[in-house]
Amino acid sequence: MRIRFFTLGCKVNQYETQLLRQMFEKAGYEPVEQGKADVLVVNTCTVTAAADKKAGQLLRRLRREHPGAVIALTGCLPQALEDQDALPHEADVITGAKNRADLPGAVSRFLLTGQRVVDIAPHQPGDTFEPMTATGFADHTRAFIKIQDGCDKHCTYCIIPTARGHLRSKPPADIAAEAEGLVAAGFKELVVVGINLALYGADLGLRLPDGLAAACGPGRRVRIGSVDPVLLTVADLEVMARLPGLCPHLHLSLQSGCDSTLERMKRGYTTAQYREMAQAARALFPGLGLTTDLIVGFPGETQEEFDKTLAFVQSLGLSDAHIFEYSPRPGTPAADMPHRVPHATAKARARQLSEVVAQSRAAFLESQIGSVAEVLLETEGRWGYSANYTPVSLSCGREGQLARVRITGADRVRCYGELAEP
């Protein structure tokens, strides 16, 4: 039987979709990237109400375009729903973020009986890290390794602790074995991901550098996913800076540049602490690319608070940022907070902040001119990313290969370069 996969959300979801692909292949299914299929698997995100809406739109479209197919819904959205009556009726099979290994069997049960299958296992305090090993990633030049799941922080806007459960960490020996297998499969870059990476190892008596050390090694490039600044220390950064192959790129999640807003979000740090971590990282990782996430329009955000965010972000020298308009997620404390920011105001603030980030990004890209960087080439070898996550366009190269590139120019969104001599 033919099967197609649809992934919404973060890199962790992309990793888990690869695991599902492997499970279904082992069960005799034939994965396809387009066209008709007998089974359609939708791996969902539920980080915002907007993410839920996007999943619903996709399910309705798939049911309309593939009326005879089996639709299987899995991931964070069904796991976080308190009312099972609200589960999308378009799905024939529904599992959560915890028991994804049971999805092939659930699909088989539906095919056998024709009866809808809903099997959402609740998270429990004693849950351990789910054994999982990815062996490849279709149409990717880099591979993901998930080393951590769950979160115990409970920021006021976030439903993820409900969707993902308590902290669990992957043992270093398993990380090392998976990394070695992916490198042997030809991947030149490994991206280490987790739901809250900086929590890695708290359940094992370890810290994030221990997990990263297991992934790093000679002849490979290792990149880190998003990291929570309050959980990382300067001592952690010092250890990380000595790891072979670790990329000088840090996605240090900020969310707001105003201390009052950060307090309402229950982020657990101040802008001064964030700046301290950013400065320490720059001192330890020469040429560091610093990226972040930002939320505008959080409940109670005044113009004065937003102006503080603008000024703080402008002072950081970011190489890029993801900017989101606040979207209330039912089931979180922030969804019931007073003093909602009007949508038009939030949208205008997002545009203004985007321009500040664009100026910072342009300055960072210009600073790369004249340097020689190792670039992992993407589609048709015409562009790729350097170790510090600078996008570089060039006229020729081999897809999926690392190339030494001399950066000769830049605009507001990318650098340009030419192949350097070996």
C-alpha positions in Angstrom: 0.0 0.0 0.0 1.1 3.5 -0.8 1.5 6.0 2.1 2.2 9.8 2.3 3.3 11.8 5.2 2.5 15.4 6.1 4.5 17.2 8.9 3.4 20.3 10.7 5.6 22.2 13.1 9.1 21.9 14.4 12.2 19.9 13.6 11.3 17.4 16.3 8.2 16.6 14.4 10.2 16.2 11.2 12.4 13.7 13.0 9.4 11.8 14.3 7.9 11.6 10.9 11.0 9.9 9.7 10.6 7.3 12.4 7.0 6.8 11.3 8.2 6.4 7.8 10.6 3.7 8.8 7.9 1.9 10.9 5.5 1.8 8.0 8.2 0.7 5.5 9.0 -2.2 7.8 5.3 -3.1 7.9 5.3 -3.3 4.1 4.0 0.2 3.1 5.5 2.1 0.1 6.2 5.8 1.0 5.5 8.3 -1.8 6.1 12.0 -1.8 3.1 13.1 -4.0 0.1 11.8 -5.9 -2.5 9.3 -4.6 -1.9 7.1 -1.6 -3.9 4.6 0.4 -2.9 6.0 3.7 -2.2 9.7 4.6 -0.4 10.4 7.9 -0.6 13.9 9.4 1.9 14.6 12.2 0.6 17.7 14.0 1.8 20.7 15.9 -0.4 22.5 18.6 1.9 25.2 19.8 -0.7 27.9 19.0 -4.4 28.1 18.1 -3.1 29.0 14.6 -1.3 25.7 14.4 -4.5 23.9 15.3 -6.4 25.8 12.6 -3.7 24.9 10.0 -4.0 21.2 10.9 -7.8 21.3 10.5 -7.5 23.0 7.1 -5.0 20.3 6.0 -7.3 17.5 7.1 -10.3 18.9 5.3 -8.3 19.3 2.2 -7.0 15.8 2.3 -10.4 14.3 2.9 -11.8 16.3 0.0 -8.9 15.4 -2.4 -8.5 11.7 -1.2 -12.0 10.5 -0.3 -11.1 6.8 -0.3 -7.8 7.1 1.7 -7.3 6.2 5.3 -6.3 9.4 7.2 -4.2 8.9 10.3 -3.8 11.9 12.8 -0.9 11.8 15.3 1.3 14.1 17.3 0.8 17.0 19.6 -2.7 18.2 18.6 -4.6 15.1 19.7 -2.4 14.6 22.7 -3.2 18.1 24.0 -7.0 18.1 23.4 -8.9 17.8 26.7 -12.2 17.0 25.0 -12.1 14.0 22.7 -15.4 15.0 21.2 -13.4 17.9 19.6 -11.1 15.4 17.7 -11.3 16.1 13.9 -13.9 13.9 12.4 -11.9 13.7 9.1 -9.4 11.3 10.7 -10.0 7.6 10.7 -7.1 6.8 13.1 -5.9 9.0 15.9 -2.9 8.6 18.2 -1.0 11.1 20.3 2.6 12.2 20.7 3.4 9.4 23.1 2.4 6.1 21.4 3.4 6.8 17.8 5.0 3.3 17.7 1.4 1.9 17.7 0.3 3.9 14.7 1.0 1.2 12.0 -1.0 -1.3 14.1 -3.8 1.2 14.6 -4.0 1.7 10.8 -4.1 -2.1 10.3 -7.0 -2.4 12.8 -9.0 0.2 10.9 -8.3 -1.5 7.6 -9.5 -4.8 9.1 -12.6 -3.6 10.9 -13.6 -0.3 9.3 -14.1 1.1 12.8 -12.5 4.4 13.8 -9.5 4.0 16.1 -8.8 6.5 18.8 -5.8 5.6 21.0 -4.2 8.5 22.9 -2.0 7.2 25.7 -1.7 9.8 28.6 1.8 10.9 29.7 2.9 9.6 33.1 5.5 11.1 35.5 7.6 7.9 35.2 7.8 7.9 31.4 11.3 7.3 29.9 12.7 8.4 26.6 11.1 6.5 23.8 13.8 4.2 22.1 14.2 5.6 18.6 16.9 5.6 15.9 16.6 7.4 12.6 18.4 5.8 9.7 17.9 8.5 7.0 15.9 11.5 5.9 14.2 11.6 2.5 15.2 14.7 0.5 17.3 16.2 3.2 21.0 17.1 3.1 21.2 17.1 6.9 19.9 14.7 9.5 18.1 15.3 12.8 18.8 13.6 16.1 16.2 14.0 18.8 17.9 13.7 22.2 15.3 15.2 24.5 11.5 15.2 24.9 9.1 16.9 27.3 9.2 20.1 29.3 8.5 21.0 32.9 8.8 24.8 32.6 5.1 25.9 32.0 5.5 29.3 30.3 2.1 31.0 30.5 1.5 30.9 26.7 2.7 27.3 26.1 0.7 24.1 25.9 3.7 21.9 25.1 4.1 20.5 28.6 0.6 19.1 28.2 1.3 17.8 24.7 4.7 16.4 25.4 4.8 15.4 29.1 7.7 15.5 31.5 11.3 15.8 30.7 13.0 12.7 29.2 16.5 12.4 27.8 18.2 10.0 25.4 21.2 8.2 26.8 24.6 9.4 25.4 25.5 5.9 24.1 22.3 5.8 22.0 23.0 9.3 20.7 26.5 8.3 19.7 25.3 5.2 17.9 22.6 7.1 16.0 25.1 9.8 15.0 27.6 7.2 13.7 24.9 5.5 11.7 23.8 8.8 10.1 27.3 9.8 9.2 28.0 6.4 7.7 24.8 7.0 5.6 26.4 10.0 4.1 25.0 12.9 6.1 27.5 15.8 6.5 25.6 17.7 9.1 23.6 16.5 12.1 21.1 18.8 13.8 20.5 18.0 17.5 16.9 18.7 18.5 14.5 18.4 21.5 11.4 20.0 22.9 13.5 21.9 25.4 17.1 21.0 24.6 18.7 22.9 27.5 16.9 20.5 29.9 18.8 17.6 28.4 20.2 15.2 31.0 18.4 16.6 34.1 16.8 13.1 34.5 20.1 11.3 33.9 22.4 13.4 36.1 23.9 15.0 32.9 23.8 18.4 31.1 23.4 19.5 27.5 27.1 19.4 26.7 27.1 15.7 27.5 24.5 15.0 24.9 26.2 17.1 22.3 29.6 15.5 23.0 28.0 12.1 22.1 26.8 13.5 18.7 30.1 15.4 17.9 33.1 13.8 16.4 35.8 14.2 13.7 34.6 14.7 10.2 31.1 15.8 11.0 29.3 19.0 11.5 26.8 19.3 14.4 24.2 22.0 14.8 22.1 22.7 17.9 18.4 23.4 17.8 16.6 26.1 19.9 18.0 26.6 23.4 16.3 28.2 26.5 18.8 30.8 27.9 17.8 30.4 31.5 18.8 26.7 31.6 22.2 27.2 29.9 25.3 28.4 31.8 28.6 30.0 30.8 30.3 26.8 32.0 28.1 24.8 29.6 29.2 27.1 26.7 32.8 26.7 27.6 32.5 22.9 27.3 30.5 23.2 24.1 33.2 25.5 22.5 35.7 22.6 22.8 33.6 20.0 21.1 34.9 19.0 17.7 32.6 20.0 14.8 30.0 21.9 16.8 28.8 24.8 14.6 29.2 28.4 15.8 25.5 29.1 15.6 23.2 29.5 18.6 19.4 29.8 18.5 18.9 31.4 21.9 15.1 31.8 22.4 14.3 35.3 23.7 10.5 35.9 23.1 10.5 39.5 24.4 13.1 42.2 25.0 11.1 43.6 28.0 11.5 42.3 31.5 7.9 43.0 32.5 6.6 41.0 29.5 9.1 38.1 30.2 7.8 38.0 33.8 4.2 37.7 32.5 5.4 34.9 30.2 7.1 33.2 33.1 10.2 32.8 31.1 12.5 32.8 34.2 15.2 35.2 33.0 15.8 38.9 32.4 17.1 40.7 29.4 20.4 41.3 31.4 20.8 37.5 31.8 20.0 36.9 28.1 22.7 39.5 27.1 25.2 37.9 29.4 24.7 34.5 27.7 24.8 36.1 24.2 28.1 37.9 25.0 29.7 34.8 26.5 28.7 32.8 23.4 30.2 35.4 21.1 33.5 35.4 23.1 33.7 31.6 23.0 32.5 31.0 19.4 34.3 33.3 16.9 32.0 34.4 14.1 28.9 33.2 16.0 25.5 33.5 14.2 22.9 34.3 16.9 19.3 33.7 16.0 16.1 33.8 18.2 12.3 33.7 18.5 10.2 36.7 19.3 6.5 37.1 20.2 4.7 40.4 19.7 1.3 41.4 21.0 1.5 39.3 24.2 -1.4 40.2 26.6 -0.7 43.5 28.4 2.1 44.5 26.0 2.1 48.3 26.0 3.7 50.5 23.5 6.5 51.3 26.1 7.1 47.6 26.6 7.3 47.0 22.8 9.7 49.9 22.4 12.0 48.2 25.0 11.9 45.0 22.9 12.7 47.0 19.8 15.7 48.7 21.5 16.9 45.4 23.0 16.7 43.4 19.8 18.5 46.2 17.9 21.4 46.1 20.4 21.9 42.3 20.1 23.3 42.1 16.5 21.2 39.1 15.6 21.8 37.2 12.4 18.1 36.4 12.1 14.9 36.0 14.1 11.5 34.3 13.8 8.8 36.7 14.7 5.3 35.6 15.8 2.2 37.5 16.6 0.8 36.2 19.8 -1.9 33.5 19.2 -3.9 32.5 22.4 -3.8 28.8 22.9 -6.8 27.5 24.9 -5.7 25.6 28.0 -2.9 28.0 28.8 -2.9 30.8 31.5 -2.1 33.5 28.9 -5.3 32.7 27.0 -7.3 34.1 29.9 -5.1 37.1 30.6 -6.7 40.6 30.3 -5.6 43.5 28.2 -5.5 41.7 24.8 -3.5 43.6 22.2 -5.6 44.3 19.1 -4.7 42.2 16.0 -4.0 45.3 13.9 -1.6 46.6 16.6 0.2 43.3 16.9 0.5 43.0 13.1 2.0 46.5 12.9 4.5 45.7 15.7 5.5 42.5 13.9 6.3 44.5 10.8 8.3 47.1 12.8 10.3 44.5 14.6 10.9 42.6 11.3 12.5 45.7 9.8 14.8 46.0 12.8 15.8 42.3 12.5 16.2 42.8 8.7 18.7 45.6 9.3 20.6 43.5 11.9 20.7 40.6 9.5 22.0 42.7 6.6 24.8 44.0 8.8 25.7 40.5 9.9 25.7 39.2 6.3 27.9 42.1 5.1 30.4 41.3 7.9 30.9 37.8 6.3 32.3 39.3 3.0 35.9 38.3 2.5 35.8 35.2 4.7 36.1 31.6 3.5 33.4 29.4 4.9 32.6 25.7 4.7 29.1 25.5 3.1 26.8 22.5 3.1 25.2 22.7 -0.4 21.5 22.2 -0.9 19.4 21.8 -4.0 21.4 21.5 -7.2 24.5 22.7 -5.4 23.6 26.4 -6.0 23.2 27.5 -2.4 23.7 26.3 1.2 24.5 27.2 4.7 27.8 27.9 6.4 28.6 26.6 9.9 27.3 29.8 11.5 24.1 29.5 9.5 24.8 32.1 6.8 22.9 31.3 3.6 25.3 31.5 0.7 24.5 31.4 -3.1 27.0 30.3 -5.6 27.1 29.3 -9.3 28.1 25.6 -9.0 28.7 22.8 -6.7 27.6 19.3 -5.7 24.3 18.9 -3.7 24.8 17.4 -0.3 28.5 18.1 -0.2 30.6 20.5 2.0 32.4 23.1 0.0 34.9 25.8 0.9 33.4 29.0 -0.4 34.9 32.5 -0.5 32.1 35.0 0.3 32.3 37.9 -2.2 29.1 39.8 -1.6 25.8 40.1 0.3 22.4 41.6 0.2 19.7 41.8 2.9 18.8 38.1 2.9 21.9 36.1 1.7 25.6 36.1 0.9 27.2 35.3 -2.5 30.3 33.4 -3.0 32.6 31.3 -5.2 34.3 28.0 -4.7 37.6 28.5 -3.1 40.7 26.5 -3.8 40.9 23.3 -1.7 
